[in-house]
Amino acid sequence: MKVFVTGATGYCGAAVVKLLLAEGHDVVGLVRSDASADRLKQAGGTPVRGTVLDLDVLAKAAASADGVIHTAFLHDGSVPYLEAIKIDCAAIKAMTDAMAGTDKPFVQSSATGVMGDTGPVPVTEELPVDPGFALVTRVNPERATLLAAGRGVRASVLRLPMYVWGNAGSYFIPLNIGVAKEHGKSYYILPGDQQTSGVHIDDLARLYVLALKKAPAGTVFNATSSNDNSARGIAEAVGRNAGVPAEGVSLEDAYAKKFWPEWVTALYVLNQRVDSSKATRMLGWGDFKQLKMLSDIESGSYAASK
């Protein structure tokens, strides 16, 4: 299968590309720089230069592929969040319009954050999104993807948890370690017992490939393998990594002192416990890494990368 992967050298995209190539697929990847193009070539893929703003490039690559995995999203602060959402919707529409009527697979990346605070019990994909949550607009790209399912595209959505982790990567864990080293304390938002889901990057890559192969059109899957990480527990593991104590702060202080970007602070106060049994039941996802996230932070890949 020839697969077009956006964000092909990013944290998630690179793991997906590695697995696809290992399975013998041909990979064409969207890359933004010469350095990224070289990395993809060295891995065994074929680079296509462009960004998610280059709709003609996206459409042409999607039309010529047997399937698409869309991992790219402008979450680097280069544009405001709402603008990044609009850009993502336009990119999805360009790719899926080019695939219309083919029944080819299109797998889109979303986030469990669209459900807001889930409470203490893991929830399924059927929980309605939280209209009052600041980041709920991430559901708009989901809608763009699911609309494509009605136009002859085998489109599906993966909702990634806040903590995609492993192999010394992730957005949030290095961010937390950096904050701890800068301030001499590893902060968490009180009360600290709010729990969040996670998934190892290698397990997530397997789910992307399974969705590419098997996901029915119009399906949404939670992409998590654990629910037992508390805000305080994460902060304590980060503190042991950085050699500093953990300390709880109020939400107001977290915003005022700007320990993290505002959108990150909004997530850190939530319970995000989700049930991924649908992916296990429909796609055969399972056999997860036995390594625990907190152990990996404290003494695993994140400690080794210091």
C-alpha positions in Angstrom: 0.0 0.0 0.0 1.2 3.5 -0.8 0.4 5.7 2.3 0.6 9.5 2.5 1.5 10.6 6.0 1.3 14.3 7.1 3.7 15.3 9.9 5.9 12.4 8.7 8.9 13.4 10.8 7.0 14.6 13.9 6.7 12.6 17.1 3.6 10.6 16.1 4.2 10.7 12.4 7.7 9.3 12.6 6.5 6.3 14.7 3.7 5.6 12.1 6.2 5.9 9.2 8.6 3.5 10.9 5.9 0.9 11.4 4.5 1.3 7.9 7.9 0.8 6.4 8.6 -2.2 8.6 5.4 -3.8 7.2 6.5 -3.2 3.6 4.3 -0.3 2.7 5.5 2.6 0.5 5.4 5.9 2.5 5.1 9.4 1.1 5.5 12.0 3.8 4.7 15.7 4.0 7.8 17.6 5.3 8.5 21.2 5.8 12.3 21.4 5.6 15.3 20.0 3.9 16.4 18.5 7.2 13.1 16.7 7.6 13.2 15.5 4.0 16.7 14.0 4.6 15.4 12.2 7.8 12.5 10.7 5.9 14.7 9.6 3.0 17.1 7.9 5.5 14.2 6.1 7.1 13.1 4.8 3.7 10.2 7.1 2.8 9.7 9.6 0.0 9.3 13.3 1.0 6.9 15.8 -0.4 7.8 19.3 0.5 5.0 21.5 1.8 2.9 22.4 4.8 -0.7 21.9 5.8 -1.3 25.3 4.2 -0.4 24.0 0.8 -3.8 22.6 -0.2 -2.9 21.7 -3.8 0.1 19.7 -2.5 -2.1 17.9 0.0 -4.8 17.1 -2.5 -2.3 15.8 -5.1 -0.5 13.5 -2.6 -3.8 12.2 -1.2 -5.2 11.4 -4.6 -2.1 9.4 -5.6 -2.0 7.4 -2.4 -3.9 4.3 -1.4 -4.6 5.7 2.0 -3.8 8.8 4.2 -2.8 9.1 7.8 -3.1 12.8 9.0 -0.9 13.5 12.0 0.1 17.1 11.3 -1.4 20.0 13.4 -0.1 23.5 14.0 0.2 23.2 17.8 3.6 24.9 18.0 2.2 28.4 18.6 3.0 29.6 15.2 -0.6 30.6 14.7 -3.5 31.1 17.2 -5.3 28.0 18.2 -8.6 28.9 16.5 -6.6 29.6 13.3 -4.9 26.2 13.6 -8.3 24.6 13.7 -9.4 26.4 10.6 -6.2 25.4 8.8 -6.7 21.8 9.8 -10.3 21.7 8.6 -9.2 23.1 5.2 -6.4 20.6 4.9 -8.7 17.7 5.7 -11.3 18.9 3.2 -8.6 19.2 0.5 -7.3 15.7 1.0 -10.7 14.0 1.4 -12.2 15.9 -1.5 -9.4 14.4 -3.6 -10.2 11.0 -2.3 -14.0 11.2 -2.7 -15.7 8.1 -4.2 -12.6 5.9 -3.9 -13.4 4.2 -0.5 -9.7 4.7 0.4 -8.9 5.1 4.1 -8.3 8.4 5.7 -7.2 8.5 9.4 -7.4 11.8 11.3 -5.8 12.8 14.6 -8.0 14.4 17.2 -7.8 14.6 21.0 -9.8 13.3 24.0 -9.8 16.9 25.2 -12.9 17.6 23.1 -14.9 15.8 25.8 -13.8 18.2 28.5 -13.7 16.9 32.1 -14.8 13.2 31.9 -15.1 12.7 35.7 -13.6 9.7 37.5 -15.0 6.9 35.4 -13.5 6.1 32.0 -15.9 7.2 29.2 -16.5 5.9 25.7 -16.6 7.8 22.4 -20.3 8.3 22.8 -19.9 10.9 25.6 -21.0 14.2 24.0 -18.3 16.8 23.6 -18.3 19.6 26.2 -19.6 22.8 24.6 -18.2 24.9 27.5 -14.6 23.7 27.2 -12.2 26.2 25.7 -10.6 23.6 23.4 -13.8 22.0 22.1 -13.3 23.5 18.7 -10.9 20.6 18.0 -14.1 18.7 17.2 -14.5 20.7 14.0 -11.7 18.8 12.2 -13.4 15.6 13.4 -16.6 16.8 11.7 -14.7 17.5 8.5 -13.4 14.0 8.5 -16.7 12.3 9.3 -18.4 14.3 6.6 -16.0 12.7 4.1 -17.4 9.3 5.1 -20.6 10.3 3.3 -18.6 11.1 0.1 -17.0 7.7 -0.4 -14.0 8.0 1.8 -13.3 5.4 4.5 -12.7 8.1 7.0 -12.0 7.6 10.7 -10.9 9.6 13.7 -8.4 8.7 16.5 -8.8 10.7 19.7 -5.3 10.9 21.3 -4.9 11.4 25.0 -2.9 14.3 26.5 0.0 12.0 27.3 1.3 10.3 24.3 4.7 9.2 25.7 7.7 7.0 25.3 11.2 7.0 23.6 12.0 10.3 25.3 9.4 12.2 23.2 6.0 13.7 23.7 5.0 17.4 24.0 3.8 17.5 27.6 6.5 15.5 29.5 9.5 17.4 28.2 7.6 20.6 28.8 7.0 19.6 32.4 10.6 18.6 32.9 11.7 22.0 31.5 9.4 23.9 33.8 10.6 21.9 36.8 14.2 22.6 36.0 13.5 26.3 35.4 11.6 26.9 38.6 13.2 24.4 40.9 9.8 22.7 41.6 7.6 20.3 39.7 4.2 21.9 39.7 0.7 20.3 39.5 -2.7 22.0 39.7 -4.6 21.2 42.9 -6.2 19.1 44.1 -3.8 16.8 42.2 -6.0 13.7 42.2 -7.4 14.5 38.7 -6.4 11.6 36.5 -5.5 11.4 32.8 -5.1 8.8 30.1 -2.0 8.0 28.2 -0.6 5.8 25.5 2.9 4.7 24.5 3.9 6.1 21.1 4.6 2.6 19.7 1.1 1.3 20.8 -0.4 4.4 19.2 1.5 3.8 15.9 0.0 0.3 15.8 -3.5 1.8 16.2 -3.0 4.2 13.3 -2.0 1.4 11.1 -4.9 -0.8 12.3 -7.3 2.0 11.6 -5.9 2.5 8.1 -6.5 -1.2 7.4 -9.7 -1.9 9.2 -11.6 1.1 10.5 -15.2 1.4 9.1 -16.1 4.7 7.5 -17.4 7.3 10.0 -15.9 5.8 13.2 -14.3 7.5 16.1 -11.8 5.7 18.4 -10.3 6.6 21.7 -6.6 5.9 21.6 -5.6 5.3 25.2 -4.1 2.3 27.0 -4.0 3.5 30.6 -6.0 5.7 32.9 -4.1 5.6 36.2 -1.9 8.7 36.0 -2.8 11.5 38.5 -1.6 15.1 38.2 0.3 14.8 41.4 1.9 11.4 40.5 3.1 12.8 37.1 4.5 15.9 38.9 6.3 13.7 41.4 7.9 11.5 38.7 8.9 14.7 36.8 10.4 16.0 40.0 12.5 12.9 40.6 13.7 13.2 37.0 14.7 16.8 37.5 15.9 16.4 41.1 13.3 18.9 42.5 10.3 18.6 44.8 6.7 18.5 43.6 4.3 21.2 44.7 0.6 21.8 44.1 -0.7 25.2 43.0 -4.1 26.7 42.4 -5.5 27.1 39.0 -5.4 30.9 39.4 -1.7 30.8 40.3 -0.9 28.6 37.4 -2.5 31.1 35.0 -1.0 34.1 36.7 2.5 32.7 36.9 2.3 31.2 33.4 4.1 28.0 34.2 2.6 26.5 31.0 0.8 27.9 28.0 -2.8 28.8 28.8 -4.2 26.0 26.7 -2.0 23.5 28.5 -3.1 24.8 31.9 -6.7 24.4 30.8 -6.0 20.7 30.2 -4.0 20.0 33.4 -7.0 20.7 35.6 -9.2 18.0 34.0 -10.0 14.4 34.6 -9.4 12.7 31.2 -10.2 9.1 31.7 -11.4 7.3 28.5 -12.4 3.8 27.5 -10.7 2.4 24.4 -12.4 -0.9 24.3 -14.1 0.0 21.0 -10.6 0.0 19.3 -9.9 -3.4 20.9 -13.2 -4.8 19.9 -13.4 -3.5 16.3 -9.7 -3.3 15.3 -8.0 -5.9 17.5 -5.8 -3.3 19.3 -4.1 -4.5 22.4 -1.0 -6.2 23.7 0.2 -2.9 25.1 3.7 -2.0 26.3 4.2 -3.1 29.9 6.4 -0.2 30.8 4.6 2.4 32.9 4.6 6.1 32.0 5.7 7.3 35.5 8.6 4.8 35.5 9.7 5.9 32.0 9.7 9.6 33.2 11.6 8.9 36.4 14.2 6.4 35.3 13.5 5.3 31.7 13.9 7.0 28.3 13.3 10.5 29.7 16.0 10.0 32.3 18.4 8.6 29.8 17.9 11.5 27.5 19.1 14.1 30.1 
